[in-house]
Amino acid sequence: QRRDVGARQRARLEEVEHRREVGADHLELGRVVEALGAVRAETRALEPALAAYTSAIALATALDDGPSQSEALTGAGSALRVLKRFDEALAAYQAALTLDRKLGDRRLQRIDHYTLGELHRDRGDPAAATAAFTESLAIARELGDKLAEATTLTSLGRRCTMVMLEDA
């Protein structure tokens, strides 16, 4: 499977170069760059992934494409979280949440709260993690998204287990 990821990364790089050569519009190029960031993150090439997400954020911001900007912010936040650059990850996730509230996209707001919960869990802040996961759960239930509800309940369970182990 790792070979498949490498092939996808090479294909995305070729696509970015091709689109630049033919003068693809910035929005199209931004989406390809964001996808490249996702593939790089999947291969744990986190610094290059972060660079791709940063480029995608800039392009989406320039074009006032809120949904693409939000997705790139979330991707950057996730790369930063794995790199243990928690303050920067928090800023990226909060920027995505603010944007998604402005857009009124409840599905993306649910994801934002979930990713904030993961970040707070990784930082060792169980109260903040619980609050974020609880908000994500409420939105999942509001949307009738059973898969998201199950995923969030699992994360809440892990968070509770973490607290119980710390108290033991």
Secondary structure, 3 states (H helix, E strand, C coil): CHHHHHHHHHHHHHHHHHHHHHCCCHHHHHHHHHHHHHHHHHCCCHHHHHHHHHHHHHHHHHCCCHHHHHHHHHHHHHHHHHCCCHHHHHHHHHHHHHHHHHHCCHHHHHHHHHHHHHHHHHHCCHHHHHHHHHHHHHHHHHHCCHHHHHHHHHHHHHHHHHHHHHHC
